[in-house]
Amino acid sequence: MKSSSFFIAPLLVSAATLVQAQDVQTVKIGLAAPLTGPQAFYGKDSQNGARLAIDELNEKKIIVGGKQLRFELLSEDDAADPKQGAAVAQRFCDLHVNAVIGHTNSGTAIPAARIYHQCGLPNLSPSATSPELTKSAYNTTFRMLANDSTLAQALAAYTVNVLKLKTIAVVDDRSAYGQGLADAFRTALRNTPVTVVTQQYTNDKAVDFSAILTAIKGRNPDAVFFGGMDPQGSAMLRQMEQLGLTRQKFIGGDGICTQGMEQRTEGMKIQDNLVCAHSGIALDRTAASRAWKKRYDDKFPGQFQMHGPYSYDAVLAVAKAMQSANSIEPQKYLPAMAKVHFAGVMSNVQFDQRGEIKNPTISIYTYQDGKRRLAN
């Protein structure tokens, strides 16, 4: 009898384990971002936000189709390179992941969106802001934040109505993001008292801006607008200080409205000349956003940049659409994505017919005594 009991017990445990396994279905969430190279800190931030959402969803033990969901994050490095981004997109299609959070950069997100559309895979960008991303109106593509046109209009209004500037130089890094933002800003300044006195170009890997800034110095504008990211933005601001361009405001979008920009410009005499904007509320504005930031910092200390909240909200949007459709299959829950509506970390998450976030809030920041503060 003792011998029989000894062999029966493991069989009973195995059977129970099998039943439990059958009651769980895995949801694979792809994360596409630059995880190596000079923009890796942006990608890591997006990855962290998605990871936080996934961990919290798994704790809630969500049931869809009669089975508990177990979310998994599959991260791929697109190196902020369009070709590598396209390869990552195809890989996610081949792996039959259930959704993709990404891509970080407009230059990678735009070509990847076509591939995701071809395989019917919902993709939600937490950071790509070029209006070109949604121009094709793919029903699989969604954006979690305001696009460049909306952001540029807010910055232009602040430049005219609050700063009351008269002349400005515009520089962009020729990336899809940088060029798109600079073009949108110039368009928004039409029919205003502000004159663009010169337009200069660089690239997203440049470190020396002396020629550009010398040309700008000759025009003596009231401000320099930069369409690009903070590695170049901080270096440009430092070289402006060295060349004596110390009275000019330095204006830009979410690419320079980062924790990284703040850290890289710390101690500069002209840090207080910075003016930047990003989509969404300031994280210290509400109790809910402050609580979210604490959870993020507790889990990923010292890693926050700016995209984490959007990737967090993107994962929640996917989960809510799956619950609404009672399915994790992309072709079945995709129609529900267009009807998602909930209070996210940065804004109310709801999409229009092109996949743009509805009624985005724009937060504009300035610096005083080296401390960033909300200006609006």
Secondary structure as a PSIPRED ss2 file (coil, helix, strand):
# PSIPRED VFORMAT (PSIPRED V4.0)

   1 M C   1.000  0.000  0.000
   2 K H   0.000  1.000  0.000
   3 S H   0.000  1.000  0.000
   4 S H   0.000  1.000  0.000
   5 S H   0.000  1.000  0.000
   6 F H   0.000  1.000  0.000
   7 F H   0.000  1.000  0.000
   8 I H   0.000  1.000  0.000
   9 A H   0.000  1.000  0.000
  10 P H   0.000  1.000  0.000
  11 L H   0.000  1.000  0.000
  12 L H   0.000  1.000  0.000
  13 V H   0.000  1.000  0.000
  14 S H   0.000  1.000  0.000
  15 A H   0.000  1.000  0.000
  16 A H   0.000  1.000  0.000
  17 T H   0.000  1.000  0.000
  18 L H   0.000  1.000  0.000
  19 V H   0.000  1.000  0.000
  20 Q H   0.000  1.000  0.000
  21 A H   0.000  1.000  0.000
  22 Q H   0.000  1.000  0.000
  23 D C   1.000  0.000  0.000
  24 V E   0.000  0.000  1.000
  25 Q E   0.000  0.000  1.000
  26 T E   0.000  0.000  1.000
  27 V E   0.000  0.000  1.000
  28 K E   0.000  0.000  1.000
  29 I E   0.000  0.000  1.000
  30 G E   0.000  0.000  1.000
  31 L E   0.000  0.000  1.000
  32 A E   0.000  0.000  1.000
  33 A E   0.000  0.000  1.000
  34 P C   1.000  0.000  0.000
  35 L C   1.000  0.000  0.000
  36 T C   1.000  0.000  0.000
  37 G C   1.000  0.000  0.000
  38 P C   1.000  0.000  0.000
  39 Q C   1.000  0.000  0.000
  40 A H   0.000  1.000  0.000
  41 F H   0.000  1.000  0.000
  42 Y H   0.000  1.000  0.000
  43 G H   0.000  1.000  0.000
  44 K H   0.000  1.000  0.000
  45 D H   0.000  1.000  0.000
  46 S H   0.000  1.000  0.000
  47 Q H   0.000  1.000  0.000
  48 N H   0.000  1.000  0.000
  49 G H   0.000  1.000  0.000
  50 A H   0.000  1.000  0.000
  51 R H   0.000  1.000  0.000
  52 L H   0.000  1.000  0.000
  53 A H   0.000  1.000  0.000
  54 I H   0.000  1.000  0.000
  55 D H   0.000  1.000  0.000
  56 E H   0.000  1.000  0.000
  57 L H   0.000  1.000  0.000
  58 N H   0.000  1.000  0.000
  59 E H   0.000  1.000  0.000
  60 K H   0.000  1.000  0.000
  61 K C   1.000  0.000  0.000
  62 I C   1.000  0.000  0.000
  63 I E   0.000  0.000  1.000
  64 V E   0.000  0.000  1.000
  65 G C   1.000  0.000  0.000
  66 G C   1.000  0.000  0.000
  67 K E   0.000  0.000  1.000
  68 Q E   0.000  0.000  1.000
  69 L E   0.000  0.000  1.000
  70 R E   0.000  0.000  1.000
  71 F E   0.000  0.000  1.000
  72 E E   0.000  0.000  1.000
  73 L E   0.000  0.000  1.000
  74 L E   0.000  0.000  1.000
  75 S E   0.000  0.000  1.000
  76 E E   0.000  0.000  1.000
  77 D E   0.000  0.000  1.000
  78 D C   1.000  0.000  0.000
  79 A C   1.000  0.000  0.000
  80 A C   1.000  0.000  0.000
  81 D C   1.000  0.000  0.000
  82 P H   0.000  1.000  0.000
  83 K H   0.000  1.000  0.000
  84 Q H   0.000  1.000  0.000
  85 G H   0.000  1.000  0.000
  86 A H   0.000  1.000  0.000
  87 A H   0.000  1.000  0.000
  88 V H   0.000  1.000  0.000
  89 A H   0.000  1.000  0.000
  90 Q H   0.000  1.000  0.000
  91 R H   0.000  1.000  0.000
  92 F H   0.000  1.000  0.000
  93 C H   0.000  1.000  0.000
  94 D H   0.000  1.000  0.000
  95 L H   0.000  1.000  0.000
  96 H C   1.000  0.000  0.000
  97 V C   1.000  0.000  0.000
  98 N C   1.000  0.000  0.000
  99 A E   0.000  0.000  1.000
 100 V E   0.000  0.000  1.000
 101 I E   0.000  0.000  1.000
 102 G C   1.000  0.000  0.000
 103 H C   1.000  0.000  0.000
 104 T C   1.000  0.000  0.000
 105 N C   1.000  0.000  0.000
 106 S H   0.000  1.000  0.000
 107 G H   0.000  1.000  0.000
 108 T H   0.000  1.000  0.000
 109 A H   0.000  1.000  0.000
 110 I H   0.000  1.000  0.000
 111 P H   0.000  1.000  0.000
 112 A H   0.000  1.000  0.000
 113 A H   0.000  1.000  0.000
 114 R H   0.000  1.000  0.000
 115 I H   0.000  1.000  0.000
 116 Y H   0.000  1.000  0.000
 117 H H   0.000  1.000  0.000
 118 Q H   0.000  1.000  0.000
 119 C H   0.000  1.000  0.000
 120 G C   1.000  0.000  0.000
 121 L C   1.000  0.000  0.000
 122 P C   1.000  0.000  0.000
 123 N E   0.000  0.000  1.000
 124 L E   0.000  0.000  1.000
 125 S E   0.000  0.000  1.000
 126 P C   1.000  0.000  0.000
 127 S C   1.000  0.000  0.000
 128 A C   1.000  0.000  0.000
 129 T C   1.000  0.000  0.000
 130 S C   1.000  0.000  0.000
 131 P H   0.000  1.000  0.000
 132 E H   0.000  1.000  0.000
 133 L H   0.000  1.000  0.000
 134 T H   0.000  1.000  0.000
 135 K C   1.000  0.000  0.000
 136 S C   1.000  0.000  0.000
 137 A C   1.000  0.000  0.000
 138 Y C   1.000  0.000  0.000
 139 N C   1.000  0.000  0.000
 140 T C   1.000  0.000  0.000
 141 T E   0.000  0.000  1.000
 142 F E   0.000  0.000  1.000
 143 R E   0.000  0.000  1.000
 144 M C   1.000  0.000  0.000
 145 L C   1.000  0.000  0.000
 146 A C   1.000  0.000  0.000
 147 N C   1.000  0.000  0.000
 148 D H   0.000  1.000  0.000
 149 S H   0.000  1.000  0.000
 150 T H   0.000  1.000  0.000
 151 L H   0.000  1.000  0.000
 152 A H   0.000  1.000  0.000
 153 Q H   0.000  1.000  0.000
 154 A H   0.000  1.000  0.000
 155 L H   0.000  1.000  0.000
 156 A H   0.000  1.000  0.000
 157 A H   0.000  1.000  0.000
 158 Y H   0.000  1.000  0.000
 159 T H   0.000  1.000  0.000
 160 V H   0.000  1.000  0.000
 161 N H   0.000  1.000  0.000
 162 V C   1.000  0.000  0.000
 163 L C   1.000  0.000  0.000
 164 K C   1.000  0.000  0.000
 165 L C   1.000  0.000  0.000
 166 K C   1.000  0.000  0.000
 167 T E   0.000  0.000  1.000
 168 I E   0.000  0.000  1.000
 169 A E   0.000  0.000  1.000
 170 V E   0.000  0.000  1.000
 171 V E   0.000  0.000  1.000
 172 D E   0.000  0.000  1.000
 173 D C   1.000  0.000  0.000
 174 R C   1.000  0.000  0.000
 175 S C   1.000  0.000  0.000
 176 A H   0.000  1.000  0.000
 177 Y H   0.000  1.000  0.000
 178 G H   0.000  1.000  0.000
 179 Q H   0.000  1.000  0.000
 180 G H   0.000  1.000  0.000
 181 L H   0.000  1.000  0.000
 182 A H   0.000  1.000  0.000
 183 D H   0.000  1.000  0.000
 184 A H   0.000  1.000  0.000
 185 F H   0.000  1.000  0.000
 186 R H   0.000  1.000  0.000
 187 T H   0.000  1.000  0.000
 188 A H   0.000  1.000  0.000
 189 L C   1.000  0.000  0.000
 190 R C   1.000  0.000  0.000
 191 N C   1.000  0.000  0.000
 192 T C   1.000  0.000  0.000
 193 P C   1.000  0.000  0.000
 194 V C   1.000  0.000  0.000
 195 T E   0.000  0.000  1.000
 196 V E   0.000  0.000  1.000
 197 V E   0.000  0.000  1.000
 198 T E   0.000  0.000  1.000
 199 Q E   0.000  0.000  1.000
 200 Q E   0.000  0.000  1.000
 201 Y E   0.000  0.000  1.000
 202 T C   1.000  0.000  0.000
 203 N C   1.000  0.000  0.000
 204 D C   1.000  0.000  0.000
 205 K C   1.000  0.000  0.000
 206 A C   1.000  0.000  0.000
 207 V C   1.000  0.000  0.000
 208 D C   1.000  0.000  0.000
 209 F C   1.000  0.000  0.000
 210 S H   0.000  1.000  0.000
 211 A H   0.000  1.000  0.000
 212 I H   0.000  1.000  0.000
 213 L H   0.000  1.000  0.000
 214 T H   0.000  1.000  0.000
 215 A H   0.000  1.000  0.000
 216 I H   0.000  1.000  0.000
 217 K H   0.000  1.000  0.000
 218 G H   0.000  1.000  0.000
 219 R H   0.000  1.000  0.000
 220 N C   1.000  0.000  0.000
 221 P C   1.000  0.000  0.000
 222 D C   1.000  0.000  0.000
 223 A E   0.000  0.000  1.000
 224 V E   0.000  0.000  1.000
 225 F E   0.000  0.000  1.000
 226 F E   0.000  0.000  1.000
 227 G E   0.000  0.000  1.000
 228 G C   1.000  0.000  0.000
 229 M C   1.000  0.000  0.000
 230 D H   0.000  1.000  0.000
 231 P H   0.000  1.000  0.000
 232 Q H   0.000  1.000  0.000
 233 G H   0.000  1.000  0.000
 234 S H   0.000  1.000  0.000
 235 A H   0.000  1.000  0.000
 236 M H   0.000  1.000  0.000
 237 L H   0.000  1.000  0.000
 238 R H   0.000  1.000  0.000
 239 Q H   0.000  1.000  0.000
 240 M H   0.000  1.000  0.000
 241 E H   0.000  1.000  0.000
 242 Q H   0.000  1.000  0.000
 243 L C   1.000  0.000  0.000
 244 G C   1.000  0.000  0.000
 245 L C   1.000  0.000  0.000
 246 T C   1.000  0.000  0.000
 247 R C   1.000  0.000  0.000
 248 Q C   1.000  0.000  0.000
 249 K E   0.000  0.000  1.000
 250 F E   0.000  0.000  1.000
 251 I E   0.000  0.000  1.000
 252 G E   0.000  0.000  1.000
 253 G C   1.000  0.000  0.000
 254 D C   1.000  0.000  0.000
 255 G C   1.000  0.000  0.000
 256 I C   1.000  0.000  0.000
 257 C C   1.000  0.000  0.000
 258 T C   1.000  0.000  0.000
 259 Q H   0.000  1.000  0.000
 260 G H   0.000  1.000  0.000
 261 M H   0.000  1.000  0.000
 262 E H   0.000  1.000  0.000
 263 Q H   0.000  1.000  0.000
 264 R H   0.000  1.000  0.000
 265 T C   1.000  0.000  0.000
 266 E C   1.000  0.000  0.000
 267 G C   1.000  0.000  0.000
 268 M C   1.000  0.000  0.000
 269 K C   1.000  0.000  0.000
 270 I C   1.000  0.000  0.000
 271 Q H   0.000  1.000  0.000
 272 D H   0.000  1.000  0.000
 273 N H   0.000  1.000  0.000
 274 L E   0.000  0.000  1.000
 275 V E   0.000  0.000  1.000
 276 C E   0.000  0.000  1.000
 277 A E   0.000  0.000  1.000
 278 H E   0.000  0.000  1.000
 279 S E   0.000  0.000  1.000
 280 G C   1.000  0.000  0.000
 281 I C   1.000  0.000  0.000
 282 A C   1.000  0.000  0.000
 283 L C   1.000  0.000  0.000
 284 D C   1.000  0.000  0.000
 285 R C   1.000  0.000  0.000
 286 T C   1.000  0.000  0.000
 287 A H   0.000  1.000  0.000
 288 A H   0.000  1.000  0.000
 289 S H   0.000  1.000  0.000
 290 R H   0.000  1.000  0.000
 291 A H   0.000  1.000  0.000
 292 W H   0.000  1.000  0.000
 293 K H   0.000  1.000  0.000
 294 K H   0.000  1.000  0.000
 295 R H   0.000  1.000  0.000
 296 Y H   0.000  1.000  0.000
 297 D H   0.000  1.000  0.000
 298 D H   0.000  1.000  0.000
 299 K H   0.000  1.000  0.000
 300 F C   1.000  0.000  0.000
 301 P C   1.000  0.000  0.000
 302 G C   1.000  0.000  0.000
 303 Q C   1.000  0.000  0.000
 304 F C   1.000  0.000  0.000
 305 Q C   1.000  0.000  0.000
 306 M C   1.000  0.000  0.000
 307 H C   1.000  0.000  0.000
 308 G H   0.000  1.000  0.000
 309 P H   0.000  1.000  0.000
 310 Y H   0.000  1.000  0.000
 311 S H   0.000  1.000  0.000
 312 Y H   0.000  1.000  0.000
 313 D H   0.000  1.000  0.000
 314 A H   0.000  1.000  0.000
 315 V H   0.000  1.000  0.000
 316 L H   0.000  1.000  0.000
 317 A H   0.000  1.000  0.000
 318 V H   0.000  1.000  0.000
 319 A H   0.000  1.000  0.000
 320 K H   0.000  1.000  0.000
 321 A H   0.000  1.000  0.000
 322 M H   0.000  1.000  0.000
 323 Q H   0.000  1.000  0.000
 324 S H   0.000  1.000  0.000
 325 A H   0.000  1.000  0.000
 326 N C   1.000  0.000  0.000
 327 S C   1.000  0.000  0.000
 328 I C   1.000  0.000  0.000
 329 E C   1.000  0.000  0.000
 330 P H   0.000  1.000  0.000
 331 Q H   0.000  1.000  0.000
 332 K H   0.000  1.000  0.000
 333 Y H   0.000  1.000  0.000
 334 L H   0.000  1.000  0.000
 335 P H   0.000  1.000  0.000
 336 A H   0.000  1.000  0.000
 337 M H   0.000  1.000  0.000
 338 A C   1.000  0.000  0.000
 339 K C   1.000  0.000  0.000
 340 V C   1.000  0.000  0.000
 341 H E   0.000  0.000  1.000
 342 F E   0.000  0.000  1.000
 343 A E   0.000  0.000  1.000
 344 G C   1.000  0.000  0.000
 345 V C   1.000  0.000  0.000
 346 M C   1.000  0.000  0.000
 347 S C   1.000  0.000  0.000
 348 N E   0.000  0.000  1.000
 349 V E   0.000  0.000  1.000
 350 Q E   0.000  0.000  1.000
 351 F E   0.000  0.000  1.000
 352 D C   1.000  0.000  0.000
 353 Q C   1.000  0.000  0.000
 354 R C   1.000  0.000  0.000
 355 G C   1.000  0.000  0.000
 356 E C   1.000  0.000  0.000
 357 I E   0.000  0.000  1.000
 358 K C   1.000  0.000  0.000
 359 N C   1.000  0.000  0.000
 360 P C   1.000  0.000  0.000
 361 T C   1.000  0.000  0.000
 362 I E   0.000  0.000  1.000
 363 S E   0.000  0.000  1.000
 364 I E   0.000  0.000  1.000
 365 Y E   0.000  0.000  1.000
 366 T E   0.000  0.000  1.000
 367 Y E   0.000  0.000  1.000
 368 Q E   0.000  0.000  1.000
 369 D C   1.000  0.000  0.000
 370 G C   1.000  0.000  0.000
 371 K E   0.000  0.000  1.000
 372 R E   0.000  0.000  1.000
 373 R E   0.000  0.000  1.000
 374 L E   0.000  0.000  1.000
 375 A C   1.000  0.000  0.000
 376 N C   1.000  0.000  0.000
